[in-house]
Amino acid sequence: MNEQSEQNKKAWEYRAYEFWHKRDGSPTEKAIQILENPLASLKKHKHHFENVAGNKIANLCGSNGRKEEK
């Protein structure tokens, strides 16, 4: 990994778990919340997931739509 990529990785990961844990609780607590209402996590994108039964879906970006719009 080149130096710039390494710096970006460190910045991206810096205290990320701490942030998510403070905001959303433990991974178990967040999983329970998502399971209670999975579509709520998708916000404005949920209309894309109305007919997905039997399909496989990948979350390539990993943010799960949590990036704030400005």
C-alpha positions in Angstrom: 0.0 0.0 0.0 1.5 3.4 -0.9 2.0 6.1 1.7 -1.1 8.2 0.7 -3.3 5.1 0.8 -2.0 4.2 4.2 -2.7 7.7 5.5 -6.2 7.6 4.1 -6.8 4.2 5.7 -5.7 5.4 9.1 -7.8 8.5 8.8 -10.9 6.6 7.7 -10.5 4.0 10.5 -9.5 6.5 13.3 -11.8 5.8 16.2 -14.6 4.6 13.8 -15.7 1.8 16.0 -15.8 4.2 19.0 -18.0 6.6 17.0 -20.4 3.9 15.8 -20.6 2.3 19.3 -21.4 5.7 20.9 -24.0 6.6 18.3 -25.7 3.2 17.8 -24.8 1.1 20.8 -23.1 -2.3 20.7 -23.1 -4.3 17.4 -25.6 -6.7 19.0 -27.9 -3.8 20.0 -27.7 -2.3 16.4 -28.4 -5.8 14.9 -31.5 -6.1 17.0 -32.6 -2.6 15.9 -32.0 -3.4 12.2 -33.9 -6.7 12.5 -36.9 -5.0 14.0 -37.3 -2.8 10.9 -34.7 -3.5 8.2 -36.2 -1.0 5.7 -35.7 1.9 8.2 -32.0 1.6 7.7 -32.4 2.2 4.0 -34.1 5.6 4.3 -34.5 7.1 0.8 -33.3 4.0 -1.0 -35.8 1.6 0.4 -38.0 1.8 -2.8 -35.1 0.0 -4.6 -35.6 -3.0 -2.4 -39.3 -3.6 -2.7 -39.0 -6.8 -4.8 -35.8 -8.5 -3.8 -37.0 -11.9 -2.6 -34.6 -14.6 -3.9 -31.9 -12.2 -4.9 -28.4 -11.7 -3.3 -27.4 -8.2 -2.4 -24.0 -6.9 -1.6 -23.1 -3.7 0.3 -19.9 -2.7 -1.5 -19.4 0.7 0.0 -20.0 -0.4 3.6 -21.7 2.8 4.8 -25.2 1.4 4.6 -26.4 4.8 3.6 -25.2 6.5 6.8 -23.3 9.3 5.1 -25.0 12.6 5.8 -26.2 14.7 2.9 -25.1 18.3 2.9 
